[in-house]
Structures are given as structure tokens and as C-alpha cells.
């Protein structure tokens, strides 16, 4: 039988048993749709989260210094603009911005609210992509020591809904001091990553916050690499600068461990700093997502196997029901290969039809999920082709045994079958 005759015969047989065909196709549809929708939804959610993390600065490197691990005199001398300049001179580093944080209480309309303060320099927005004032301005050099504030997008919406915050006063209570800040700007919305967002801060001059805290030390720095490919090199250069800077001034802490032989009186050198690479966070996240996607897709693929078993069952029933038809075909000249190919073609057509319908259903489900989840709708071409190809393979594998069984029927016995 030529290929066209096989297809015509397969479709004719399937149309003759519409209900059975529909039930057979349903298992494949569900399996393919589950695989395609799972991969597409995870890809969309991953794209959104990666965009949010990248929006916080894919080239940024966070440096935290712990004054408690340093000699007090050295901490007072080194944790100033001097260390900022040293870090900025490191290889592959384009910018270093010191920051400080604190919590304050705002009294507005008779209600008290907690606010997160972030002391920054004018260069701070340059660390992040597309982070700029939506209205007003950001902190300038002339604002050093002044009581001015720039609101994150969420803070502005919460404190001044439907009102222009520019020029408003924020009466804050910070470390027992009551201070009034004048709002000079509102930043654009940047989105949330985990429980931290640039939109939830009130930005004030770094020198102002340090003055309120009574400390001139810089303990947190955000550095920016020259490009995304140089982040790891920049982080290594920063660690080298920190190691050289603090090599001779690190405090040695003596700790005793009761009950541990030889441990009493041993000295341990504390590491006075930590370096966190934002790009590494993205890499770790993507590796976790890939693992989770593989697990979910594997679970969804099980339904394809279940559908394949259903196909085998239906085809075996079909062989029994059509035994006399098989005998007639053999009697008029059909060879065992023709019978085998006919039943195999029916199984493949069922699975291919189910694969295509499942592909459409999977994409529709992923699109609806992206609307509710508010993340990009991602059409994953390779996984879709893989799912459809796998469904065809299921038809070949699970349709082969019934096809071989049909081809091995004895023509005489088949013709006598009632």
C-alpha cells in the first residue's frame, strides 16, 4: 500500500469509530498540552523574574564590610572615602557607590508608618538600568547634609495617592530625633524581586543619614562592572583590594570550645567583608528553574505514556473487532506487511492528531496562565516540537504490537471469525 492509501484507509477507519477515536486522542491531547503548557508557563515566569533581577543591576556587586572584625582605629580610618576610591580603582570596575540604610517612623494624617531610608550619593541611579526620576529630580551634590528626600514609586503611591508629592514635607522620627525632609523627586517603578524592591525606599543624601546616625563610616558599597562579561573578574579584583586593605588590621578573636581537646585558646581570623555578585544570583536562579522545569515536564510526560497505553488497548480491541476484515483483505491479496502498516498508520494518525490538538491547547492554557500571572507569554518552539515528536513516537511504539498481531492472523481463521 502506498502512503496516500495508508492515510485514506486510516482516516476512514477512524471516522467509522468516532467515539473510540475521540477517547483515544484525548489521552494524547492531555499529555502534550500538559508538557507544552508547563514549559511555556515556567519560561514566561522565568523571563519575568530574570528581567526583574536584571533590572536591579546585572553588573552590580555588593560589598559589605563588618567593622566588628576590624581594629576600631583602623575602621575609623579606612571605612571612609578612602576605601571607596580604592574599590573604584580596581580592575574592571566602572563605578562604586557607598550606601547606608536605616528605619524611620513617619507621622502622616495622625497615623504612624515605618519607612526604609537609604542614604545614597548622586551616582546611585547609574548602577541600575532605566532607574530615573519620574517627576522632580534625584539627589545632587549640593544636597549633601541637607534634609531632602526622593521617594520610591510604592512609597509615593502609599503616602500621597492621587497627589503630587513634590514639595511635601515628611516629618520623620529617626533614632529619637524628629526631622522634616522635603520631597524633591519620585522615582520610576522598578518592580519587586523576592521581598526587596527599589520602589520601597526613601532616598536621602548619604551624608545626611550618616549625620543622623552619628557615624561617618561606610560599611556597604555597590560596585558596577564595566560590562556583564566582566562581573566575575571585577568581583575578584575587588576581593583582592579588600584583602590587601584589611590584611594587617583584622581583629584576631580568641574562642574557647569547652570539651574539645586542643581547641582552647586557639585564634581565628575573622573575615571582615563579603562580596555578592548579582549575576551569580541570576545564574543560580536559572539553574534551579531548569531543574524544576525538567521535573515538571517529566511528570507531565507520564500522561503521554498513559495515553500510549490507552492507544495500545484501543488498537488491540480494534484488531479483534476487525478480524474478519483483515481476513478479507488478505484473501484479496494484501500481504502481512500491508496489514501491519495499516494498523500502525492508524495509531500514528491518532497520536499525531492528538499531538497537534494538544499543542494548541497547551499554548492556549499557557496564554491564559500568562494573563493571570502577568508575565510574558513565551512560545517554546523546541519543547513543542519535542512533545509532538514524542507523541508520534508513542503511536509507533504502542501501535506496533497490535499491528504485528494483526499482520500475523491466519487468513482462513480470520475469514471464519464471527
Secondary structure as the mmCIF struct_conf table of DSSP 4:
data_model
#
loop_
_struct_conf.conf_type_id
_struct_conf.id
_struct_conf.beg_label_comp_id
_struct_conf.beg_label_asym_id
_struct_conf.beg_label_seq_id
_struct_conf.end_label_comp_id
_struct_conf.end_label_asym_id
_struct_conf.end_label_seq_id
HELX_RH_AL_P HELX_RH_AL_P1 UNK A 3 UNK A 16
TURN_TY1_P TURN_TY1_P1 UNK A 17 UNK A 17
HELX_RH_AL_P HELX_RH_AL_P2 UNK A 18 UNK A 55
TURN_TY1_P TURN_TY1_P2 UNK A 56 UNK A 59
STRN STRN1 UNK A 60 UNK A 65
HELX_RH_3T_P HELX_RH_3T_P1 UNK A 67 UNK A 69
STRN STRN2 UNK A 70 UNK A 70
HELX_RH_AL_P HELX_RH_AL_P3 UNK A 72 UNK A 78
TURN_TY1_P TURN_TY1_P3 UNK A 79 UNK A 80
HELX_RH_AL_P HELX_RH_AL_P4 UNK A 81 UNK A 88
TURN_TY1_P TURN_TY1_P4 UNK A 89 UNK A 89
BEND BEND1 UNK A 90 UNK A 90
TURN_TY1_P TURN_TY1_P5 UNK A 91 UNK A 92
STRN STRN3 UNK A 93 UNK A 108
TURN_TY1_P TURN_TY1_P6 UNK A 109 UNK A 110
STRN STRN4 UNK A 111 UNK A 120
TURN_TY1_P TURN_TY1_P7 UNK A 122 UNK A 123
HELX_RH_3T_P HELX_RH_3T_P2 UNK A 124 UNK A 127
BEND BEND2 UNK A 128 UNK A 128
TURN_TY1_P TURN_TY1_P8 UNK A 129 UNK A 130
STRN STRN5 UNK A 133 UNK A 136
HELX_RH_3T_P HELX_RH_3T_P3 UNK A 141 UNK A 143
TURN_TY1_P TURN_TY1_P9 UNK A 144 UNK A 145
STRN STRN6 UNK A 148 UNK A 151
HELX_RH_AL_P HELX_RH_AL_P5 UNK A 153 UNK A 159
BEND BEND3 UNK A 160 UNK A 160
TURN_TY1_P TURN_TY1_P10 UNK A 161 UNK A 162
BEND BEND4 UNK A 163 UNK A 163
TURN_TY1_P TURN_TY1_P11 UNK A 166 UNK A 167
STRN STRN7 UNK A 169 UNK A 174
TURN_TY1_P TURN_TY1_P12 UNK A 175 UNK A 176
STRN STRN8 UNK A 177 UNK A 187
HELX_LH_PP_P HELX_LH_PP_P1 UNK A 188 UNK A 189
STRN STRN9 UNK A 192 UNK A 193
TURN_TY1_P TURN_TY1_P13 UNK A 194 UNK A 195
STRN STRN10 UNK A 196 UNK A 197
HELX_RH_3T_P HELX_RH_3T_P4 UNK A 198 UNK A 200
STRN STRN11 UNK A 201 UNK A 205
HELX_RH_AL_P HELX_RH_AL_P6 UNK A 206 UNK A 213
TURN_TY1_P TURN_TY1_P14 UNK A 214 UNK A 214
STRN STRN12 UNK A 220 UNK A 225
BEND BEND5 UNK A 226 UNK A 227
HELX_RH_3T_P HELX_RH_3T_P5 UNK A 228 UNK A 230
HELX_RH_AL_P HELX_RH_AL_P7 UNK A 231 UNK A 246
TURN_TY1_P TURN_TY1_P15 UNK A 247 UNK A 249
STRN STRN13 UNK A 250 UNK A 250
HELX_LH_PP_P HELX_LH_PP_P2 UNK A 251 UNK A 251
STRN STRN14 UNK A 252 UNK A 254
TURN_TY1_P TURN_TY1_P16 UNK A 258 UNK A 259
TURN_TY1_P TURN_TY1_P17 UNK A 261 UNK A 265
STRN STRN15 UNK A 267 UNK A 269
HELX_LH_PP_P HELX_LH_PP_P3 UNK A 270 UNK A 271
STRN STRN16 UNK A 273 UNK A 277
HELX_RH_AL_P HELX_RH_AL_P8 UNK A 278 UNK A 321
TURN_TY1_P TURN_TY1_P18 UNK A 322 UNK A 322
HELX_RH_AL_P HELX_RH_AL_P9 UNK A 323 UNK A 331
TURN_TY1_P TURN_TY1_P19 UNK A 332 UNK A 333
HELX_RH_AL_P HELX_RH_AL_P10 UNK A 336 UNK A 373
TURN_TY1_P TURN_TY1_P20 UNK A 374 UNK A 374
BEND BEND6 UNK A 375 UNK A 375
HELX_RH_AL_P HELX_RH_AL_P11 UNK A 381 UNK A 407
TURN_TY1_P TURN_TY1_P21 UNK A 408 UNK A 408
BEND BEND7 UNK A 409 UNK A 409
HELX_RH_AL_P HELX_RH_AL_P12 UNK A 411 UNK A 416
#
